[in-house]
């Protein structure tokens, strides 16, 4: 069995929650790995090119939807990129976020609460 690769898009302000999210999978010893391209400096065309390559190499994308996401230009670009590349996308609400925090880039994309069964079900569908 090969490992499925899942890209995680998130607002940089939510990096601690992202670490908890990824840690959940590592503790469960699941047959997939998470990938992210956290922007530690102003993003450039070179970053976009590298990021698109990583996204294209993934089976799906999970977007951590928080109150910060609507202002996270890098994460929103990642979502647009995944859709352009035909990568399946699923939103996961974190830190008390609700549908009112869902950015327009995720309209038409199923977004669910952060529960292990929701994450597992999406990944198994890839």
N, CA, C and O of each residue as an XYZ file, in Angstrom:
504
protein
N       0.842     -1.181      0.000
C       0.000      0.000      0.000
C       0.891      1.250      0.000
O       1.810      1.365      0.811
N       0.614      2.163     -0.899
C       1.398      3.388     -0.978
C       0.759      4.461     -0.095
O      -0.433      4.411      0.209
N       1.576      5.424      0.304
C       1.079      6.515      1.126
C       0.401      7.560      0.258
O       0.936      7.959     -0.776
N      -0.769      7.999      0.675
C      -1.425      9.114      0.011
C      -0.822     10.397      0.577
O      -0.497     10.491      1.760
N      -0.685     11.373     -0.306
C      -0.138     12.670      0.109
C      -1.275     13.679      0.117
O      -2.022     13.802     -0.853
N      -1.392     14.397      1.224
C      -2.450     15.386      1.395
C      -1.812     16.721      1.756
O      -1.099     16.834      2.754
N      -2.075     17.717      0.939
C      -1.565     19.071      1.175
C      -2.457     19.742      2.219
O      -3.680     19.626      2.151
N      -1.862     20.435      3.175
C      -2.621     21.163      4.187
C      -2.418     22.654      3.967
O      -1.296     23.155      4.032
N      -3.517     23.357      3.705
C      -3.482     24.812      3.541
C      -4.039     25.433      4.819
O      -5.040     24.962      5.359
N      -3.391     26.491      5.298
C      -3.811     27.109      6.557
C      -3.252     28.522      6.638
O      -2.278     28.858      5.964
N      -3.880     29.343      7.470
C      -3.365     30.685      7.748
C      -2.173     30.538      8.684
O      -2.231     29.754      9.631
N      -1.111     31.262      8.441
C       0.108     31.130      9.240
C      -0.166     31.385     10.726
O       0.536     30.854     11.586
N      -1.179     32.192     11.024
C      -1.540     32.442     12.422
C      -2.038     31.163     13.106
O      -2.087     31.091     14.334
N      -2.403     30.170     12.317
C      -2.943     28.915     12.847
C      -1.912     27.785     12.838
O      -2.276     26.609     12.854
N      -0.631     28.141     12.811
C       0.393     27.101     12.687
C       0.391     26.133     13.866
O       0.695     24.954     13.684
N       0.056     26.597     15.068
C       0.010     25.693     16.224
C      -1.101     24.660     16.047
O      -0.900     23.475     16.313
N      -2.264     25.106     15.601
C      -3.374     24.178     15.366
C      -3.023     23.230     14.233
O      -3.394     22.057     14.276
N      -2.311     23.715     13.214
C      -1.883     22.844     12.117
C      -0.976     21.737     12.629
O      -1.086     20.590     12.198
N      -0.077     22.079     13.551
C       0.814     21.067     14.133
C       0.019     20.013     14.899
O       0.338     18.826     14.829
N      -1.004     20.433     15.624
C      -1.873     19.484     16.337
C      -2.619     18.602     15.347
O      -2.764     17.398     15.563
N      -3.094     19.206     14.258
C      -3.830     18.473     13.227
C      -2.947     17.386     12.613
O      -3.372     16.239     12.479
N      -1.743     17.742     12.248
C      -0.812     16.781     11.647
C      -0.387     15.737     12.680
O      -0.230     14.561     12.354
N      -0.202     16.173     13.918
C       0.174     15.249     14.979
C      -0.860     14.165     15.208
O      -0.518     13.031     15.543
N      -2.135     14.516     15.025
C      -3.210     13.539     15.174
C      -2.986     12.366     14.228
O      -3.163     11.212     14.619
N      -2.605     12.647     13.008
C      -2.389     11.581     12.028
C      -1.125     10.788     12.355
O      -1.109      9.563     12.239
N      -0.081     11.483     12.758
C       1.165     10.777     13.079
C       0.961      9.813     14.245
O       1.517      8.715     14.251
N       0.169     10.220     15.225
C      -0.096      9.359     16.378
C      -0.932      8.138     15.990
O      -0.828      7.084     16.616
N      -1.760      8.288     14.957
C      -2.613      7.182     14.523
C      -1.870      6.234     13.576
O      -2.397      5.179     13.223
N      -0.661      6.597     13.165
C       0.143      5.789     12.234
C      -0.662      5.429     10.982
O      -0.836      4.256     10.652
N      -1.133      6.436     10.315
C      -1.977      6.254      9.127
C      -1.138      6.130      7.857
O       0.015      6.561      7.832
N      -1.705      5.546      6.810
C      -0.952      5.363      5.562
C      -0.995      6.582      4.633
O      -1.233      6.435      3.435
N      -0.769      7.770      5.170
C      -0.675      8.962      4.339
C       0.203      9.968      5.043
O       0.503      9.843      6.230
N       0.611     10.978      4.277
C       1.454     12.029      4.842
C       0.891     13.388      4.463
O       0.268     13.550      3.413
N       1.121     14.356      5.330
C       0.673     15.714      5.088
C       1.832     16.549      4.577
O       2.983     16.346      4.963
N       1.507     17.499      3.693
C       2.492     18.385      3.075
C       1.997     19.817      3.248
O       0.800     20.073      3.118
N       2.887     20.741      3.536
C       2.505     22.158      3.507
C       3.667     22.973      2.972
O       4.805     22.506      2.930
N       3.369     24.177      2.570
C       4.382     25.096      2.042
C       4.283     26.402      2.817
O       4.108     27.467      2.224
N       4.392     26.326      4.126
C       4.279     27.511      4.969
C       5.181     28.625      4.444
O       6.353     28.404      4.140
N       4.621     29.807      4.344
C       5.366     30.952      3.833
C       6.058     31.633      5.005
O       5.401     32.209      5.872
N       7.352     31.567      5.028
C       8.113     32.176      6.113
C       8.689     33.536      5.686
O       9.278     34.256      6.492
N       8.508     33.859      4.436
C       8.965     35.143      3.902
C       7.956     35.550      2.832
O       7.150     34.721      2.410
N       7.980     36.793      2.386
C       7.012     37.201      1.367
C       7.063     36.244      0.176
O       8.134     35.961     -0.360
N       5.903     35.753     -0.227
C       5.904     34.756     -1.286
C       6.124     35.386     -2.651
O       5.698     36.506     -2.931
N       6.802     34.619     -3.481
C       7.251     35.099     -4.773
C       6.777     34.133     -5.855
O       6.132     33.124     -5.569
N       7.107     34.460     -7.088
C       6.776     33.551     -8.188
C       7.506     32.224     -8.016
O       6.967     31.172     -8.361
N       8.719     32.261     -7.491
C       9.470     31.031     -7.268
C       8.745     30.150     -6.237
O       8.659     28.933     -6.401
N       8.221     30.786     -5.164
C       7.454     30.037     -4.166
C       6.219     29.429     -4.819
O       5.897     28.265     -4.580
N       5.531     30.210     -5.637
C       4.316     29.710     -6.298
C       4.631     28.510     -7.187
O       3.877     27.537     -7.211
N       5.729     28.576     -7.908
C       6.114     27.461     -8.783
C       6.394     26.208     -7.963
O       5.919     25.125     -8.307
N       7.161     26.342     -6.881
C       7.466     25.195     -6.020
C       6.197     24.654     -5.361
O       6.001     23.442     -5.262
N       5.354     25.557     -4.922
C       4.119     25.166     -4.247
C       3.195     24.422     -5.212
O       2.632     23.389     -4.850
N       3.034     24.931     -6.425
C       2.183     24.264     -7.419
C       2.689     22.850     -7.680
O       1.891     21.921     -7.801
N       4.003     22.678     -7.766
C       4.575     21.347     -7.985
C       4.217     20.418     -6.829
O       3.845     19.265     -7.048
N       4.330     20.917     -5.601
C       3.969     20.090     -4.438
C       2.484     19.749     -4.445
O       2.111     18.607     -4.172
N       1.640     20.719     -4.751
C       0.194     20.479     -4.777
C      -0.141     19.437     -5.840
O      -0.929     18.525     -5.593
N       0.453     19.572     -7.016
C       0.192     18.600     -8.096
C       0.621     17.192     -7.711
O       0.083     16.216     -8.232
N       1.589     17.080     -6.800
C       2.069     15.776     -6.369
C       1.250     15.163     -5.238
O       1.605     14.111     -4.707
N       0.149     15.827     -4.872
C      -0.696     15.339     -3.778
C      -1.991     14.736     -4.328
O      -2.427     15.050     -5.435
N      -2.579     13.872     -3.527
C      -3.849     13.231     -3.892
C      -5.037     14.118     -3.533
O      -6.102     14.008     -4.141
N      -4.859     14.997     -2.547
C      -5.941     15.870     -2.110
C      -5.399     17.000     -1.264
O      -4.207     17.063     -0.964
N      -6.312     17.905     -0.880
C      -5.943     19.058     -0.047
C      -6.970     19.208      1.057
O      -8.175     19.131      0.817
N      -6.482     19.424      2.272
C      -7.339     19.799      3.391
C      -7.015     21.240      3.735
O      -5.853     21.616      3.892
N      -8.068     22.040      3.848
C      -7.915     23.449      4.190
C      -8.422     23.642      5.609
O      -9.577     23.335      5.904
N      -7.575     24.144      6.482
C      -7.973     24.420      7.856
C      -8.655     25.787      7.880
O      -8.007     26.825      7.743
N      -9.967     25.763      8.055
C     -10.776     26.988      7.991
C     -10.880     27.585      9.391
O     -11.447     26.986     10.305
N     -10.320     28.773      9.528
C     -10.333     29.486     10.809
C     -10.819     30.914     10.573
O     -11.151     31.302      9.453
N     -10.850     31.665     11.635
C     -11.226     33.076     11.536
C     -10.140     33.881     10.838
O     -10.380     35.026     10.453
N      -8.945     33.307     10.665
C      -7.824     33.995     10.012
C      -7.727     33.725      8.517
O      -7.041     34.453      7.801
N      -8.402     32.694      8.042
C      -8.183     32.226      6.670
C      -8.525     33.244      5.591
O      -7.821     33.332      4.586
N      -9.593     34.012      5.781
C     -10.008     34.966      4.744
C      -8.925     35.994      4.412
O      -8.936     36.580      3.330
N      -7.994     36.212      5.334
C      -6.914     37.184      5.119
C      -5.581     36.527      4.803
O      -4.557     37.209      4.750
N      -5.574     35.221      4.592
C      -4.337     34.472      4.354
C      -4.125     34.303      2.848
O      -4.513     33.288      2.270
N      -3.517     35.289      2.229
C      -3.356     35.288      0.772
C      -2.671     34.024      0.246
O      -3.084     33.473     -0.774
N      -1.625     33.566      0.941
C      -0.906     32.375      0.493
C      -1.794     31.145      0.499
O      -1.824     30.394     -0.476
N      -2.519     30.933      1.594
C      -3.398     29.763      1.706
C      -4.527     29.837      0.672
O      -4.897     28.820      0.085
N      -5.064     31.018      0.453
C      -6.141     31.165     -0.530
C      -5.617     30.887     -1.942
O      -6.317     30.302     -2.768
N      -4.379     31.313     -2.208
C      -3.773     30.992     -3.505
C      -3.613     29.483     -3.642
O      -3.863     28.934     -4.715
N      -3.199     28.803     -2.572
C      -3.036     27.348     -2.605
C      -4.358     26.658     -2.955
O      -4.377     25.701     -3.729
N      -5.459     27.147     -2.383
C      -6.776     26.569     -2.685
C      -7.108     26.751     -4.166
O      -7.535     25.807     -4.832
N      -6.910     27.963     -4.678
C      -7.169     28.218     -6.108
C      -6.307     27.313     -6.976
O      -6.781     26.757     -7.966
N      -5.054     27.169     -6.607
C      -4.120     26.329     -7.355
C      -4.604     24.882     -7.384
O      -4.620     24.254     -8.443
N      -4.996     24.353     -6.231
C      -5.478     22.963     -6.163
C      -6.683     22.771     -7.080
O      -6.775     21.766     -7.785
N      -7.592     23.718     -7.071
C      -8.778     23.610     -7.931
C      -8.374     23.655     -9.399
O      -8.909     22.902    -10.212
N      -7.435     24.533     -9.745
C      -6.951     24.607    -11.134
C      -6.317     23.290    -11.565
O      -6.425     22.899    -12.728
N      -5.661     22.609    -10.639
C      -4.959     21.359    -10.948
C      -5.849     20.126    -10.813
O      -5.392     19.003    -11.021
N      -7.121     20.333    -10.464
C      -8.055     19.205    -10.355
C      -7.835     18.349     -9.110
O      -8.192     17.171     -9.094
N      -7.254     18.935     -8.076
C      -7.011     18.222     -6.819
C      -8.270     18.360     -5.950
O      -8.822     19.452     -5.819
N      -8.721     17.237     -5.355
C      -9.887     17.282     -4.469
C      -9.552     18.090     -3.222
O      -8.464     17.966     -2.658
N     -10.519     18.930     -2.796
C     -10.317     19.815     -1.655
C     -11.432     19.578     -0.628
O     -12.598     19.403     -0.982
N     -11.048     19.577      0.635
C     -12.020     19.478      1.734
C     -11.637     20.490      2.789
O     -10.462     20.615      3.132
N     -12.616     21.215      3.310
C     -12.378     22.165      4.389
C     -12.649     21.512      5.732
O     -13.545     20.676      5.860
N     -11.870     21.900      6.726
C     -12.066     21.438      8.099
C     -12.089     22.680      9.002
O     -11.118     23.433      9.062
N     -13.208     22.878      9.698
C     -13.318     24.020     10.607
C     -12.451     23.794     11.840
O     -12.452     22.708     12.419
N     -11.707     24.835     12.238
C     -10.870     24.757     13.438
C     -11.116     25.970     14.326
O     -11.606     27.003     13.870
N     -10.776     25.829     15.566
C     -10.767     26.945     16.526
C     -12.060     27.758     16.558
O     -12.020     28.986     16.631
N     -13.193     27.082     16.505
C     -14.480     27.759     16.615
C     -14.964     28.447     15.352
O     -15.944     29.190     15.400
N     -14.311     28.225     14.234
C     -14.745     28.836     12.969
C     -16.072     28.210     12.527
O     -16.385     27.067     12.862
N     -16.831     28.987     11.773
C     -18.120     28.529     11.251
C     -18.208     28.893      9.776
O     -17.260     29.417      9.190
N     -19.359     28.606      9.191
C     -19.554     28.903      7.772
C     -19.318     30.383      7.468
O     -18.936     30.722      6.348
N     -19.536     31.262      8.433
C     -19.309     32.699      8.191
C     -17.822     33.007      7.989
O     -17.477     34.073      7.477
N     -16.948     32.092      8.383
C     -15.506     32.279      8.196
C     -14.986     31.628      6.926
O     -13.805     31.751      6.601
N     -15.859     30.937      6.209
C     -15.455     30.215      4.998
C     -15.227     31.212      3.857
O     -16.149     31.937      3.484
N     -14.022     31.258      3.304
C     -13.750     32.221      2.228
C     -14.425     31.804      0.913
O     -14.753     30.635      0.712
N     -14.616     32.751      0.059
C     -15.273     32.511     -1.232
C     -14.562     31.428     -2.035
O     -15.196     30.708     -2.806
N     -13.255     31.312     -1.858
C     -12.484     30.292     -2.579
C     -12.949     28.875     -2.235
O     -12.680     27.938     -2.988
N     -13.639     28.711     -1.114
C     -14.118     27.393     -0.712
C     -15.614     27.183     -0.950
O     -16.162     26.144     -0.583
N     -16.274     28.165     -1.561
C     -17.692     27.964     -1.865
C     -17.829     26.776     -2.794
O     -17.067     26.631     -3.750
N     -18.802     25.927     -2.509
C     -18.992     24.721     -3.308
C     -18.127     23.562     -2.840
O     -18.190     22.473     -3.412
N     -17.323     23.780     -1.812
C     -16.447     22.742     -1.258
C     -17.001     22.323      0.095
O     -17.260     23.164      0.955
N     -17.182     21.025      0.280
C     -17.664     20.527      1.566
C     -16.671     20.906      2.651
O     -15.469     20.674      2.522
N     -17.197     21.499      3.734
C     -16.382     21.866      4.875
C     -17.053     21.287      6.111
O     -18.243     21.500      6.344
N     -16.271     20.549      6.903
C     -16.817     19.812      8.033
C     -16.087     20.162      9.321
O     -15.054     20.831      9.309
N     -16.644     19.699     10.425
C     -15.985     19.904     11.716
C     -14.740     19.032     11.804
O     -14.608     18.033     11.097
N     -13.830     19.432     12.685
C     -12.586     18.700     12.882
C     -12.886     17.477     13.734
O     -12.949     17.549     14.962
N     -13.066     16.372     13.062
C     -13.281     15.089     13.720
C     -12.481     14.056     12.936
O     -12.426     14.109     11.708
N     -11.870     13.132     13.636
C     -11.024     12.141     12.991
C     -11.756     11.421     11.861
O     -11.178     11.195     10.797
N     -13.035     11.055     12.083
C     -13.787     10.329     11.053
C     -13.961     11.163      9.783
O     -13.932     10.613      8.682
N     -14.140     12.469      9.915
C     -14.275     13.338      8.738
C     -12.979     13.382      7.936
O     -12.998     13.300      6.707
N     -11.863     13.510      8.629
C     -10.552     13.557      7.962
C     -10.269     12.217      7.283
O      -9.901     12.173      6.109
N     -10.440     11.146      8.019
C     -10.174      9.798      7.512
C     -11.056      9.480      6.301
O     -10.582      8.936      5.304
N     -12.333      9.823      6.400
C     -13.267      9.552      5.296
C     -12.838     10.270      4.022
O     -12.875      9.685      2.940
N     -12.430     11.535      4.141
C     -11.978     12.285      2.959
C     -10.750     11.630      2.348
O     -10.692     11.408      1.138
N      -9.772     11.322      3.186
C      -8.535     10.747      2.670
C      -8.773      9.378      2.022
O      -8.182      9.062      0.990
N      -9.625      8.590      2.625
C      -9.942      7.285      2.042
C     -10.677      7.403      0.707
O     -10.652      6.473     -0.100
N     -11.334      8.547      0.471
C     -12.061      8.749     -0.787
C     -11.146      9.160     -1.939
O     -11.582      9.202     -3.090
N      -9.896      9.460     -1.642
C      -8.970      9.924     -2.674
C      -8.462      8.781     -3.532
O      -7.671      9.001     -4.450
